[in-house]
Amino acid sequence: MAAPSPFADRLHDAIRRCGAPLCVGLDPMPERIPALFGDAREDVAAVANFCDAILEAIAGKCAALKPQLGFFEPYGPVGVAVARDATTTARALGLPVILDAKRGDVGSTADGYVRATLGPDPGFEADCVTVNPYLGLDSLEPFFAFAEAHQKGVAVLVRTSNPGAADLQDLPVDGAPLWVRVAEMLAPAMERLARGRDWSDLMIVAGATWPEESRRLRALLPKALFLAPGYGAQGATAADAKAGLVGGLGGVVSASRSILYPPAAAQARTMADWRTAIDAAIEAARAELSAS
Amino acid sequence: MAAPSPFADRLHDAIRRCGAPLCVGLDPMPERIPALFGDAREDVAAVANFCDAILEAIAGKCAALKPQLGFFEPYGPVGVAVARDATTTARALGLPVILDAKRGDVGSTADGYVRATLGPDPGFEADCVTVNPYLGLDSLEPFFAFAEAHQKGVAVLVRTSNPGAADLQDLPVDGAPLWVRVAEMLAPAMERLARGRDWSDLMIVAGATWPEESRRLRALLPKALFLAPGYGAQGATAADAKAGLVGGLGGVVSASRSILYPPAAAQARTMADWRTAIDAAIEAARAELSAS
């Protein structure tokens, strides 16, 4: 078997194939999943049906899938199994998977989270995983080491898209906000995971709602891939979202609710109508994000 | 059914019953679980057997159980099910459960993690859950709101026990380290979750390896419960670990490997020998931590 290509290359291939730096966030919200799929408030099978239908609809039309574990775990272990199945299916369809887990722990616990998220069966075998930097570099090292050895990506939270991000991330540290210090701290990992290439397998989460911060982050971490959540339902425009993206290869913009739950889909009475609504939503996002 | 008592009261009852502020960390490490239980590197049933035997050994002899999800998730969804079963069993035995998940996310994702960890079946229904503050107060609010409504605890990472904790947590913000600013940010939540009582259902993670920081944190958050990891295998002494604990009711000290994997247990050839080794380890920790 040929060695896999680096995560950045796999993501770039997917961006070129679909023509837009669009990542679809897989956020199964029980009260928004149409009854066509079953009652997702009661039955995890409805969630599985919904995820399968979404994957079929978006394959080839976006650059990555971002399953959000926080929407699967409330269903218990069977919900985790659905998320893992969606990951396996997406990868089989050629979609790189960025698992949104936001894990962060130390030592052998961090090793466990690496195996659970990036590792092979019974792990998720995702292409990339989101991690939280609050515990420091030694908590990130097991992820970096595994990424380096297995051509995976690691997406570190730097400046998130929520209003409360300012509470800690904007606190001033020697004249610059904390998120700048976090970005500076990641520079060696960026180089290490670039392995001499133009783009690194280090990804950073830089909320699409903060375009000025994204541009500053781009200057600090020129080779890092960006994961920009907040586009669409959270209010960021396509221009905002692309602020740090550099010619379409600098990362992906993530959209969840605007793709999964467009108003027309809520009113669909047949699966064909639902699919038409989803197709329209994904085409609208692709058109906005591919326009230069 | 009578309303449950607040988390702090349940924890205090457990501390008084067993006579020591000892929390046992449930960290199933595949390579350290004795072959008596099966091969934990291959078979999650060995992990379940081990957890059951540990729970039987520690019931009534410690004040809380802290299952570390990072050691269960590598087994996949069935591993998560084992962690949830251990939580259910521990609570049935009268042991409050602090689920070590270190979750942190925003909005409806945070709501999902609340349901998954503190919520009833199919959630874990833990008594308390560890959370990461990097995303700010709006990411913690769903946990605080649920804790307030359901008498649960929330344990926020403030100063962790790992060497790399200094990378972010010690950065200077207007003359004080970041962890002090995080503690200050939590003061309103401490009061809110105290509901006029002496002790709050807000818990903070303050590594046992940093006794001076623990004393400073105690001054900043006088009503908060402390969760002090790092005692035993991570090198903190009992005196270090108890630095912030205030007369035995200010929180719990967590020990994992020193209780689960004492050297004598590794050599045990029978279940009775193994149990003798575990009993000795827990008695040693209780004696150290109950001494004033």
Interface residues (C-beta under 8 A of the other chain):
Chain A: D27 M29 Q68 G70 F71 F72 E73 P74 Y75 G76 P77 V78 G79 V80 A81 R84 K102 R103 G104 D105 V106 G107 S108 T109 A110 G112 Y113 R115 A116 T117 G119 D121 P122 G123 N132 P133 Y134 L135 G136 L137 D138 S139 L157 T160 S161 N162 P163 G164 A165 A166 D167 L168 Q169 L171 P172 V173 D174 L178 R181 V182 M185
Chain B: D27 M29 Q68 G70 F71 F72 E73 P74 Y75 G76 P77 V78 G79 V80 A81 R84 D100 K102 R103 G104 D105 V106 G107 S108 T109 A110 G112 Y113 R115 A116 T117 G119 D121 P122 G123 N132 P133 Y134 L135 G136 L137 D138 S139 L157 T160 S161 N162 P163 G164 A165 A166 D167 L168 Q169 L171 P172 V173 D174 L178 R181 V182 M185
